Every structure is written in C-alpha cells, then in structure tokens.
Amino acid sequence: QVHLVESGGGVVQPGGSLRLSCAASGFTFSTYGMHWVRQAPGKGLEWVATVLYDGNNKYYADSVKGRSTISRDNSKNTLYLEMNSLRAEDAALYYCAKDSNKYAWGIDYWGQGTLVTVSS
Amino acid sequence: DVVMTQSPLSLPVTLGQPVSISCRSSQSLVYSDGNTYLDWLQQRPGQSPRRLIYKVSNRDSGVPDRFSGSGSGTDFTLKISRVEAEDVGVYYCMQLTHWPLTFGGGTKVEIK
C-alpha cells in the first residue's frame, strides 16, 4: 500500500533554512504528481507547492514563492521541499501528499506530516 | 485566487441525523477538459486528512456510502445521510481546477 514518510522538520531560527524530505513507497513514484500542504497549529489546510510527475513543472503558493523549492528524485522515490528565509508564519505541520494522476487532479494519499517550528 | 467558502463553520449534530456542508467557489471550477476538480476531505482529530469525494461526486474506495457529494459550477455540497460517531472531525473542500490550489476553511462536525 501507499506510504509517505516525511522527515526533516525541526526548530529553526527566523531567517533560517530547512529541507524536508518525503520517502514514498507502494506505488510507481515517477508517474504521479506530488504536493506539499501545510497546517499551522489549530488552523486549516494550506497548499504549499506541487511538482508534476517528471519534475519539470512546479507550482508554488505566493506565500512561499521565491523562498522555497520543490523537487523530486524519481530514482530515489523521494520528494523534497527546500525552504529558506523562514518566517514565524511558516511554522506548521508539513504534509507530503500524492496526486491521483501524473498532473494535479486530486490528492488521494497523505503522509503523517513533519513539524516545522520557527523560533529564536 | 479562487476563494472557497464553506458553511457552516461548526455543526453540532445528533447521532443518526443527516448533515449537509456547503462549499462555494469564487469562480467556476469547470476545467477546460470538462471535469470539475472539487474534492472533499475529512480530517479526524489528531489524524492526517483523508479524501472522501473526488471530482464533486465520486466516492473514494472504502468510504461509506452515507457520504455523498453533489453540485456544479461554483456551488457544492457534502452530505452525510446518518452521522456516526466516527464522522467527528473537520471537513474541507479543495479545488484543483485553478492555480493556486485552494481549500475551504473547514467545517467542524461534532456530536451534541
């Protein structure tokens, strides 16, 4: 079955950087779009970024554009999110999520999330 | 950006009673391929979200048939025919027709 395991979260100072990873298994990773979605404590869901199946097409929320890079290594079945110039408002549980298609047609599986805390 | 407006924000319900959650989008969610990429997600307390319904009205595998989705254009509804205790949680609509992808603010379903 599909497994998505996020890692890389932690406590980072404002202005710092972090790289989140998501190890995928149970499906042919290279044929599906992948997403990052975040949820601040006690808040709703916020889409962060999407990369289509081949890694060539990437989309970002305005809130992270220019500060974050989504990427994937299809040889390692791994999704990444590099985040720079972190702000207090970036603190959240970051979910890795699988699309149901090679594009972005709908999220059918979610990981358990990795927590990012931004604090001095 | 497409704004997704859910109502109500909170829904105290009696076990066995029906529930209806509304989701309205600020623009049509019909994509150029004719599909409407509107999904419904459930997030139980302490858990990751789980998709219930995709493309307006298609139930995901394993989702009880008491859940149903309907609507078109800009107006969508999630219905639970008879609420069970395991249905407690927050429900979100999500659109994937337009970039950026956007979620509704959520509707919290709780038992009276």
Interface residues (C-beta under 8 A of the other chain):
Chain A: H35 V37 G44 L45 E46 W47 T50 Y59 Y60 A61 D62 Y95 S100 A104 W105 G106 I107 D108 W110 G111 Q112 G113
Chain B: N35 Y37 D39 L41 Q43 S48 P49 R50 R51 Y54 K55 D60 V90 Y92 M94 L96 W99 P100 L101 T102 F103 G104 G105 G106
